[in-house]
Amino acid sequence: MNGETGTPARVRLTFADDASFIVDSTVTATATVLDAEERPVKGTTVNWTAEQGQLDSSTTSTDADGTTQTRWTLGPKTTGSDAQSLTASIEGATDVATSQAVDVNPGPVTSIFVQANRDTIAVDSSATLSIDRLEDANGNRIQNLSQYTFTWNSLTPDTATVTSGDPSTSAQVQGVGHGAAQVTVSTGGAPKAGLAAIQSASGAAADTIEIEVLEHELRGVWLTTTDSNVLNSRANIEEAMDFLAEHNFNTVFPVVWNNAATTYPSTIMDTLIGRPIKPEFGGRDPLQEVVEEAHERGIAVIPWFEFGFAASFSADGGPIIEEKPSWAAKDKDGNLLTKQGFEWMNAYKPAVRDFMMALILEVIRNYDVDGVQGDDRLPASPVEGGYSEFTKQLYRQEHDGQDPPSNESDSEWMQWRADKLNAFGQRVYDEVKAVDEDLVVSWSPSVWRFSFREFLQDWPAWINQGFTDLMHPQVYRRDVGAYKETLNAQGPSRVGWDEDAIIGFYPGVLLKVGGFVATPENIKTMVRANRKRGYMGEVFFFYEGLREFDADVAEALKRTHYRDPAPLPFKRASRH
């Protein structure tokens, strides 16, 4: 330009068309100074100021084309609007200036922040991982996550597997083995094509997430009405659930049926004998209180039908046999069947079976429980029984008119009665599962072979015939050596039950009975014996033993085997 030009009237500020505005990157800015007639003005001093970042030159002079340049290294932080501003002004002319804001993008991804909906999972359960945010080296948050492709990988496939979601901003981690699972996630370049040259490196960022995969364990305790006040008030129940949760127990077995009475308002018992609940619980519903307080703390509730087919204890049959004398079981002398102080109903009579089944269904239909439990009296009947006229006639029908053997220990006669009890166990299982397939069926018989010899409980068949979820033989031994010896005698190789046919085998362990209270050392040794044999849990008889001597047993367990919470070995009932 050789013509005369006038006084600078305005400044035009531009950047190259292909400029990439990324934090900490450098761009060239061009200022063109024009007079009032849009002619370039030579030799004009331009002052540069940047809101963020650094300038190579803060003062430059225009050339013959009226242009001048400076290099601007953008600041490290994006603002709330992702914009930074550059201003070019004419020295000596305060009213001639221009500013331009540019959208500034974060730098390459250097940090991936992941959220997990759980930091611990169990074997066979899962957690969801999701990308929370991406940041560059300066902590700038990167938007548009859905435009990135993320790659998930398990570094510990024997502990957990990982499956990418669609989109890949999430993934599922599945526990397969006990231990610390490590999962990595990485991403490549930025989503905007204009940034690809700078942010194109594959695996530009990676993060490792750790999730603890816990071993399933059943840590249970029976809640009784004998020598215990835990069910006597809601306050007691609440305090007990707090205590158990604090000590990492995860299952309670509250008694719901004993001595011709229930611990919940029962329409069936009201109809039968005019007594809907144990008198001391009148006006309350202890079972509902246990369910609410336990579930609030993540503890499963499996009601325990303690008396099973026993009608009463030291009461000559009690109100049930008084009301229904035909329900009485008989020994071979025709007397009311009595063993160890318990008086028994006839477990082979359909009306008695229907009554017992109705109680079980009443509980699972009316309460949000996790399963049901029978014990050494359900399904069971003393070997001395089976001599009521009804049962003898049933035997005759199936044996060409022959009478049952007078020897109650005759092997065929024992097995015939045991098979009838097994059939009731199968019925319980089928009818419970028909209400909710996730309800668990738990049995706690006497130890083998005592269970069969004395009470016709053929519990290995209960497992092998497929109507058992949880098995808890009552390995009630005060001495550690006797406990280990008895425990060994219950094993699958000794007794012949199928380990794959049940959810788990969790022995019953004696904590307290009468004046006896187990020592912390003995209990720890018994639990260690269970784990050594692959039995991942136990059920303690009974709750009050955990509170003796300043809760020394519970505290000892929490310091050792129960140090961390453990996931349940079964799925909670679907109604939760």
C-alpha positions as MATLAB code, in Angstrom:
seq = 'MNGETGTPARVRLTFADDASFIVDSTVTATATVLDAEERPVKGTTVNWTAEQGQLDSSTTSTDADGTTQTRWTLGPKTTGSDAQSLTASIEGATDVATSQAVDVNPGPVTSIFVQANRDTIAVDSSATLSIDRLEDANGNRIQNLSQYTFTWNSLTPDTATVTSGDPSTSAQVQGVGHGAAQVTVSTGGAPKAGLAAIQSASGAAADTIEIEVLEHELRGVWLTTTDSNVLNSRANIEEAMDFLAEHNFNTVFPVVWNNAATTYPSTIMDTLIGRPIKPEFGGRDPLQEVVEEAHERGIAVIPWFEFGFAASFSADGGPIIEEKPSWAAKDKDGNLLTKQGFEWMNAYKPAVRDFMMALILEVIRNYDVDGVQGDDRLPASPVEGGYSEFTKQLYRQEHDGQDPPSNESDSEWMQWRADKLNAFGQRVYDEVKAVDEDLVVSWSPSVWRFSFREFLQDWPAWINQGFTDLMHPQVYRRDVGAYKETLNAQGPSRVGWDEDAIIGFYPGVLLKVGGFVATPENIKTMVRANRKRGYMGEVFFFYEGLREFDADVAEALKRTHYRDPAPLPFKRASRH';
ca = [
       0.000    0.000    0.000;
       1.614    3.241   -1.108;
      -1.319    5.578   -0.707;
      -1.777    7.905    2.227;
      -3.727    6.442    5.085;
      -5.556    8.129    7.859;
      -5.803    7.711   11.623;
      -6.437    4.202   12.984;
     -10.155    3.785   13.385;
     -10.506    0.099   14.206;
      -8.632   -3.148   14.759;
      -9.610   -6.524   13.293;
      -8.432   -9.605   15.244;
      -8.251  -13.021   13.539;
      -6.828  -16.515   13.996;
      -5.946  -19.129   11.420;
      -8.893  -21.186   10.193;
      -7.302  -24.404   11.404;
      -6.291  -23.104   14.825;
      -6.923  -25.565   17.681;
      -7.756  -23.845   20.920;
      -6.589  -26.277   23.580;
      -5.344  -25.343   27.018;
      -1.573  -24.777   27.130;
      -1.306  -24.809   23.320;
       0.034  -21.863   21.273;
      -1.861  -20.042   18.515;
      -0.912  -17.091   16.268;
      -3.122  -14.016   16.514;
      -3.195  -11.401   13.706;
      -4.296   -7.796   14.229;
      -5.136   -5.621   11.186;
      -5.337   -1.858   11.820;
      -7.683    0.083    9.506;
      -8.612    3.749    9.124;
     -12.153    5.067    8.751;
     -12.157    4.188    5.054;
     -11.030    0.591    5.734;
      -7.485    1.230    4.514;
      -4.591   -0.478    6.341;
      -2.507    1.737    8.572;
       1.264    1.119    8.620;
       3.565    1.636   11.589;
       0.926    1.568   14.264;
       1.847    0.188   17.699;
      -0.512   -2.529   18.903;
      -0.690   -3.504   22.558;
      -1.755   -7.088   23.319;
      -3.355   -8.287   26.549;
      -4.519  -11.797   27.367;
      -7.034  -12.741   30.050;
      -5.205  -16.017   30.550;
      -1.993  -17.461   29.285;
       1.212  -15.853   28.005;
       2.128  -13.680   25.010;
       5.389  -13.878   23.063;
       5.167  -10.105   22.532;
       2.837   -7.735   24.255;
       3.689   -4.830   21.887;
       4.099   -5.092   18.096;
       3.961   -2.714   15.096;
       1.944   -3.042   11.886;
       3.655   -3.598    8.544;
       2.807   -2.096    5.155;
      -0.343   -4.244    5.024;
      -1.449   -2.833    8.362;
      -1.008   -6.241   10.035;
       0.981   -7.478   12.984;
       1.118  -10.756   14.899;
       1.826  -12.253   18.290;
       1.890  -15.838   19.583;
      -0.522  -16.587   22.414;
      -0.022  -19.611   24.662;
      -3.452  -20.305   26.100;
      -3.941  -20.593   29.831;
      -4.107  -23.968   31.636;
      -7.697  -23.659   32.769;
     -10.945  -23.499   30.902;
     -13.377  -21.034   32.403;
     -16.980  -21.707   33.197;
     -17.850  -20.863   29.611;
     -14.747  -22.630   28.238;
     -13.616  -19.264   26.804;
     -10.424  -17.170   27.038;
     -10.073  -13.623   25.706;
      -7.351  -11.759   23.787;
      -7.418   -7.984   23.280;
      -5.560   -5.848   20.685;
      -5.553   -2.078   21.284;
      -3.886    0.936   19.608;
      -1.331    2.713   21.698;
      -2.481    6.267   22.380;
      -6.009    5.616   21.151;
      -8.038    4.307   24.027;
     -11.178    3.981   21.980;
      -9.601    1.810   19.266;
      -9.412   -1.778   20.483;
     -10.953   -5.145   19.933;
     -11.276   -8.319   21.972;
     -12.061  -11.837   20.926;
     -13.128  -14.713   23.120;
     -12.259  -18.168   21.937;
     -13.695  -21.470   23.123;
     -10.877  -23.366   24.784;
     -10.960  -27.120   24.958;
      -9.339  -29.215   27.671;
      -6.100  -30.960   26.906;
      -5.610  -34.680   26.345;
      -7.359  -37.010   28.760;
      -5.008  -37.862   31.581;
      -7.452  -38.861   34.328;
     -10.520  -41.075   34.246;
     -12.763  -40.965   37.282;
     -14.926  -44.045   37.777;
     -17.882  -44.622   40.081;
     -18.814  -48.078   41.370;
     -22.237  -48.751   42.799;
     -20.552  -51.178   45.231;
     -16.993  -51.414   46.492;
     -17.421  -55.026   47.550;
     -19.196  -57.854   45.777;
     -19.624  -61.541   46.378;
     -18.666  -64.412   44.174;
     -21.397  -64.737   41.512;
     -22.642  -61.187   42.100;
     -21.778  -58.035   40.215;
     -21.096  -54.316   40.459;
     -21.679  -51.594   37.899;
     -18.806  -49.293   36.999;
     -19.499  -46.035   35.200;
     -17.353  -43.162   33.975;
     -18.029  -40.184   36.210;
     -15.812  -37.661   34.426;
     -12.635  -37.139   32.426;
      -9.995  -34.530   33.174;
      -6.877  -33.255   31.471;
      -3.532  -32.689   33.199;
      -4.742  -29.346   34.535;
      -7.914  -30.720   36.051;
     -10.177  -29.397   33.312;
     -13.293  -31.457   32.988;
     -13.873  -32.969   29.559;
     -17.407  -33.118   28.252;
     -19.223  -35.344   25.756;
     -18.265  -38.650   27.340;
     -20.507  -40.591   25.005;
     -18.260  -39.661   22.081;
     -15.302  -41.482   23.588;
     -14.666  -45.199   23.321;
     -13.573  -46.797   26.572;
     -11.777  -50.106   26.892;
     -12.338  -52.167   30.059;
     -10.041  -54.998   31.115;
      -9.727  -57.250   34.143;
      -6.214  -57.625   35.506;
      -7.422  -60.405   37.823;
      -9.631  -62.705   35.712;
      -9.551  -65.434   38.350;
     -11.170  -62.998   40.761;
     -13.495  -60.988   38.537;
     -14.478  -60.594   34.905;
     -15.571  -57.342   33.272;
     -17.995  -56.767   30.411;
     -18.262  -53.419   28.664;
     -21.654  -51.820   28.373;
     -23.242  -50.130   25.390;
     -22.234  -47.357   25.355;
     -18.820  -48.149   26.762;
     -19.136  -45.512   29.494;
     -20.211  -48.323   31.832;
     -19.254  -51.928   32.547;
     -20.310  -54.868   34.712;
     -17.825  -56.551   37.029;
     -18.700  -60.140   37.960;
     -17.069  -61.822   40.957;
     -15.697  -65.290   40.221;
     -13.227  -65.831   43.065;
     -12.332  -64.455   46.463;
      -9.808  -61.600   46.614;
      -9.029  -58.083   45.378;
     -10.240  -57.575   41.815;
      -8.488  -55.023   39.598;
     -10.168  -53.565   36.539;
      -8.612  -51.031   34.161;
     -10.329  -48.579   31.853;
      -8.610  -46.579   29.131;
      -9.593  -44.257   26.319;
      -8.063  -42.916   23.156;
      -8.397  -39.535   21.495;
     -10.803  -36.681   21.957;
     -14.136  -36.748   20.163;
     -13.757  -33.590   18.100;
     -12.109  -34.143   14.741;
     -10.354  -30.786   14.928;
      -8.444  -31.935   17.981;
      -7.413  -35.309   16.642;
      -3.864  -34.287   15.818;
      -3.177  -33.416   19.416;
      -5.374  -35.931   21.178;
      -5.056  -39.029   19.053;
      -2.797  -41.300   21.105;
      -4.416  -44.654   21.799;
      -4.619  -45.238   25.539;
      -4.110  -41.558   26.262;
      -5.354  -42.247   29.771;
      -5.937  -45.265   31.960;
      -7.291  -45.856   35.421;
      -7.378  -48.897   37.697;
     -10.366  -49.674   39.880;
     -10.211  -52.092   42.800;
     -13.217  -54.025   44.064;
     -13.037  -56.575   46.847;
     -14.702  -59.874   45.973;
     -15.867  -61.382   49.230;
     -16.450  -65.029   49.971;
     -20.057  -65.918   50.708;
     -20.537  -66.790   54.344;
     -23.574  -67.563   56.423;
     -23.153  -66.106   59.898;
     -26.285  -66.992   61.762;
     -27.727  -67.178   65.228;
     -30.914  -68.646   66.672;
     -33.281  -66.329   68.590;
     -35.136  -68.320   71.241;
     -37.859  -67.749   73.801;
     -36.086  -70.019   76.289;
     -33.482  -68.406   78.570;
     -33.676  -65.293   76.410;
     -35.470  -61.974   76.546;
     -34.546  -60.804   73.043;
     -38.124  -61.153   71.749;
     -39.734  -59.632   74.839;
     -39.840  -56.095   73.454;
     -39.198  -54.213   70.262;
     -36.443  -52.308   72.051;
     -34.692  -55.588   72.826;
     -35.034  -56.706   69.210;
     -33.678  -53.412   67.902;
     -30.722  -53.561   70.275;
     -30.005  -57.160   69.287;
     -30.039  -56.360   65.565;
     -27.682  -53.443   66.159;
     -25.350  -55.756   68.035;
     -25.434  -58.461   65.358;
     -24.894  -55.994   62.521;
     -21.995  -54.416   64.401;
     -20.412  -57.865   64.763;
     -20.962  -58.753   61.085;
     -23.644  -61.413   61.474;
     -25.934  -61.645   58.463;
     -28.746  -64.097   59.332;
     -31.132  -64.653   62.237;
     -33.357  -67.667   62.856;
     -36.138  -66.414   65.161;
     -38.363  -69.050   66.740;
     -41.943  -68.813   65.478;
     -43.432  -72.105   66.720;
     -42.947  -73.910   70.016;
     -45.003  -75.512   72.747;
     -48.319  -75.146   70.881;
     -47.879  -71.404   70.343;
     -46.562  -68.924   67.795;
     -44.553  -65.739   68.177;
     -46.790  -63.990   65.668;
     -50.599  -63.591   65.528;
     -51.749  -66.832   63.909;
     -55.206  -67.296   62.486;
     -54.541  -71.036   62.313;
     -53.754  -71.339   66.031;
     -56.639  -69.069   66.953;
     -58.987  -71.337   65.014;
     -57.462  -74.528   66.439;
     -57.153  -73.730   70.156;
     -58.361  -70.132   70.531;
     -54.863  -68.797   71.207;
     -53.440  -66.785   68.300;
     -50.065  -66.026   69.910;
     -47.980  -66.807   72.957;
     -49.760  -65.024   75.814;
     -46.695  -62.994   76.771;
     -46.650  -61.464   73.288;
     -50.299  -60.422   73.252;
     -50.818  -57.082   71.495;
     -47.485  -57.373   69.657;
     -46.051  -59.124   66.620;
     -42.455  -60.071   67.476;
     -41.872  -61.729   64.094;
     -42.817  -58.566   62.222;
     -40.591  -56.535   64.525;
     -37.650  -58.872   63.860;
     -38.230  -58.696   60.098;
     -38.307  -54.891   60.095;
     -35.325  -54.357   62.384;
     -33.180  -57.086   60.785;
     -33.832  -56.073   57.186;
     -33.124  -52.435   58.013;
     -29.610  -53.605   58.900;
     -29.180  -55.994   55.985;
     -29.743  -59.140   58.065;
     -31.731  -62.022   56.575;
     -34.611  -63.558   58.549;
     -35.373  -67.294   58.367;
     -38.192  -68.265   60.776;
     -37.476  -71.355   62.840;
     -40.307  -73.837   63.461;
     -38.664  -75.167   66.593;
     -41.185  -77.740   67.865;
     -42.055  -79.124   64.451;
     -44.303  -82.164   64.980;
     -43.937  -81.971   68.786;
     -47.221  -80.866   70.355;
     -45.938  -79.944   73.799;
     -43.207  -80.311   76.395;
     -44.034  -82.006   79.676;
     -47.723  -81.140   79.244;
     -49.285  -84.493   78.306;
     -49.890  -83.278   74.753;
     -51.034  -79.803   75.726;
     -53.960  -77.968   74.144;
     -53.430  -79.409   70.663;
     -53.839  -83.049   71.676;
     -56.659  -82.032   74.025;
     -58.459  -80.462   71.072;
     -57.398  -83.103   68.538;
     -56.784  -86.413   70.354;
     -56.670  -88.276   67.026;
     -53.537  -86.302   66.169;
     -51.536  -87.987   68.933;
     -48.599  -90.183   67.972;
     -48.434  -93.507   69.791;
     -45.683  -95.843   70.890;
     -46.023  -99.619   70.609;
     -47.762  -99.776   74.015;
     -50.456  -97.387   72.769;
     -49.257  -94.487   74.911;
     -48.783  -90.874   73.805;
     -45.394  -90.831   72.104;
     -43.012  -89.032   74.439;
     -39.263  -88.619   74.116;
     -36.896  -86.365   76.063;
     -39.927  -84.656   77.582;
     -41.546  -83.811   74.236;
     -45.012  -85.146   73.391;
     -45.557  -85.752   69.704;
     -48.226  -85.417   67.078;
     -48.544  -88.132   64.463;
     -46.239  -86.964   61.651;
     -47.679  -89.640   59.324;
     -51.262  -88.387   59.546;
     -52.424  -86.104   56.704;
     -54.323  -83.729   59.017;
     -51.203  -83.172   61.119;
     -49.072  -82.603   58.021;
     -51.638  -80.182   56.628;
     -51.622  -78.284   59.919;
     -47.833  -77.979   59.916;
     -47.792  -76.936   56.269;
     -50.478  -74.337   56.926;
     -48.354  -72.737   59.654;
     -45.385  -72.519   57.303;
     -47.453  -71.014   54.493;
     -49.074  -68.572   56.906;
     -45.643  -67.197   57.764;
     -44.211  -66.924   54.260;
     -47.391  -65.412   52.820;
     -47.827  -62.805   55.546;
     -44.242  -61.830   56.349;
     -41.345  -60.552   54.277;
     -39.030  -63.353   55.373;
     -36.115  -64.942   53.532;
     -36.950  -68.587   54.062;
     -38.085  -71.190   56.594;
     -36.307  -73.651   58.840;
     -37.128  -77.046   60.299;
     -34.900  -78.616   62.907;
     -34.451  -81.835   64.876;
     -38.251  -82.074   65.186;
     -39.181  -81.160   61.590;
     -39.461  -83.354   59.676;
     -38.939  -85.894   62.442;
     -40.632  -88.482   64.600;
     -39.084  -90.559   67.404;
     -38.160  -94.062   66.357;
     -40.370  -95.391   69.175;
     -43.456  -94.086   67.365;
     -45.534  -95.098   64.385;
     -47.918  -97.379   66.304;
     -51.135  -95.367   66.163;
     -53.970  -97.278   64.583;
     -53.913  -94.884   61.612;
     -50.201  -95.441   60.964;
     -50.402  -99.188   61.409;
     -53.259  -99.338   58.923;
     -51.267  -97.240   56.458;
     -48.379  -99.683   56.784;
     -50.694 -102.658   56.266;
     -52.065 -101.101   53.073;
     -48.565 -100.953   51.652;
     -47.397 -104.364   52.956;
     -50.134 -106.827   51.998;
     -51.860 -106.574   55.348;
     -48.787 -107.180   57.495;
     -48.481 -105.348   60.815;
     -45.501 -103.096   61.441;
     -42.600 -104.821   63.233;
     -42.764 -104.633   67.019;
     -39.067 -103.833   66.992;
     -39.027 -100.084   66.391;
     -35.400 -100.354   65.173;
     -36.168 -102.821   62.399;
     -34.279 -101.411   59.412;
     -37.101 -101.690   56.877;
     -39.647 -100.281   59.321;
     -37.295  -97.367   60.109;
     -36.731  -96.591   56.449;
     -40.465  -96.757   55.651;
     -41.192  -94.136   58.295;
     -38.175  -92.041   57.290;
     -39.381  -92.049   53.685;
     -42.753  -90.687   54.821;
     -40.947  -87.877   56.633;
     -38.800  -87.256   53.563;
     -41.964  -86.886   51.505;
     -43.167  -84.173   53.861;
     -39.820  -82.402   53.557;
     -40.224  -82.449   49.783;
     -43.730  -81.038   50.160;
     -42.454  -78.185   52.321;
     -39.807  -77.365   49.742;
     -42.202  -77.459   46.801;
     -44.926  -75.386   48.438;
     -42.487  -72.785   49.764;
     -40.861  -72.394   46.351;
     -44.315  -72.052   44.758;
     -44.844  -68.922   46.855;
     -41.417  -67.464   46.041;
     -38.629  -69.444   44.426;
     -36.029  -67.265   46.164;
     -37.177  -68.291   49.641;
     -34.610  -70.695   51.075;
     -35.468  -73.952   52.808;
     -33.156  -74.616   55.728;
     -32.914  -77.764   57.840;
     -31.126  -78.203   61.161;
     -31.402  -81.875   62.116;
     -29.486  -83.803   64.725;
     -26.089  -85.121   63.697;
     -25.839  -88.260   61.600;
     -26.399  -91.166   62.502;
     -28.131  -90.166   65.728;
     -30.657  -88.232   63.667;
     -31.796  -91.335   61.811;
     -31.435  -93.820   64.644;
     -33.442  -91.761   67.138;
     -35.683  -89.451   65.082;
     -35.789  -91.038   61.597;
     -34.199  -87.954   60.054;
     -32.511  -89.199   56.873;
     -31.047  -85.812   56.094;
     -28.431  -86.958   53.555;
     -31.451  -87.998   51.461;
     -32.953  -84.531   51.980;
     -29.896  -83.117   50.243;
     -29.588  -85.742   47.533;
     -33.292  -85.695   46.710;
     -33.167  -81.953   46.107;
     -35.327  -80.398   48.808;
     -32.600  -78.651   50.791;
     -31.004  -75.232   50.294;
     -29.155  -74.814   53.602;
     -28.071  -77.608   55.942;
     -27.124  -77.019   59.589;
     -26.607  -80.277   61.496;
     -26.468  -79.569   65.211;
     -22.821  -80.312   65.948;
     -23.372  -79.370   69.584;
     -20.143  -80.378   71.283;
     -18.556  -78.507   74.160;
     -15.095  -79.930   73.613;
     -13.076  -78.899   70.556;
     -11.796  -82.401   69.912;
     -15.308  -83.852   70.050;
     -16.536  -81.075   67.779;
     -13.936  -81.834   65.117;
     -14.556  -85.569   65.325;
     -18.326  -85.111   64.991;
     -17.921  -82.549   62.226;
     -15.783  -84.980   60.237;
     -18.486  -87.598   60.613;
     -20.993  -85.283   58.873;
     -18.894  -84.790   55.749;
     -20.052  -85.732   52.251;
     -17.509  -88.504   51.852;
     -18.515  -90.060   55.180;
     -22.277  -89.667   54.925;
     -22.753  -89.633   51.174;
     -24.437  -86.325   50.419;
     -23.894  -84.339   47.236;
     -22.020  -81.073   47.825;
     -23.347  -79.624   44.560;
     -26.982  -80.244   45.483;
     -27.228  -77.469   48.104;
     -26.349  -73.814   48.522;
     -24.277  -74.535   51.587;
     -23.494  -76.689   54.606;
     -23.198  -74.548   57.744;
     -22.911  -76.486   61.031;
     -24.821  -75.586   64.153;
     -22.387  -74.569   66.917;
     -23.249  -74.614   70.619;
     -22.624  -71.327   72.420;
     -24.747  -71.689   75.514;
     -27.035  -74.164   77.212;
     -28.050  -74.084   80.862;
     -25.014  -72.929   82.809;
     -22.557  -73.744   80.013;
     -21.066  -70.938   77.909;
     -18.403  -71.666   75.309;
     -15.074  -69.876   75.573;
     -13.888  -67.481   72.840;
     -10.879  -69.692   72.102;
     -12.993  -72.773   71.629;
     -15.450  -70.962   69.363;
     -12.646  -69.535   67.222;
     -11.142  -73.006   66.910;
     -14.503  -74.482   65.879;
     -15.040  -71.791   63.264;
     -11.514  -72.378   61.994;
     -12.312  -76.095   61.745;
     -15.397  -75.264   59.670;
     -13.404  -73.115   57.259;
     -10.634  -75.697   56.955;
     -13.236  -78.187   55.755;
     -14.744  -75.726   53.299;
     -17.830  -74.907   55.364;
     -18.174  -71.156   54.893;
     -20.387  -70.319   57.820;
     -22.177  -71.588   60.896;
     -25.250  -70.935   63.035;
     -24.809  -70.376   66.761;
     -27.144  -71.654   69.439;
     -28.096  -69.222   70.761;
     -28.074  -65.406   70.788;
     -27.692  -64.885   74.529;
     -24.372  -66.723   74.432;
     -22.958  -63.895   72.342;
     -23.729  -61.421   75.145;
     -22.199  -63.388   78.017;
     -19.061  -62.085   79.750;
     -19.130  -58.666   78.074;
     -19.739  -60.246   74.670;
     -16.292  -61.819   74.672;
     -17.200  -64.456   72.068;
     -18.719  -61.902   69.695;
     -15.748  -59.605   70.115;
     -13.304  -62.449   69.511;
     -15.134  -63.388   66.292;
     -15.097  -59.796   65.092;
     -11.353  -59.579   65.646;
     -10.766  -62.737   63.621;
     -13.162  -64.700   61.404;
     -15.901  -62.035   61.346;
     -13.595  -59.047   60.953;
     -15.264  -57.908   57.713;
     -18.901  -58.142   56.581;
     -19.731  -61.162   54.418;
     -22.322  -61.427   51.655;
     -25.086  -63.975   52.024;
     -24.678  -67.242   50.137;
     -28.224  -67.021   48.839;
     -30.262  -64.480   46.926;
     -32.605  -62.484   49.124;
     -36.265  -63.235   48.512;
     -37.560  -61.210   45.567;
     -40.088  -59.332   47.667;
     -37.351  -57.157   49.244;
];
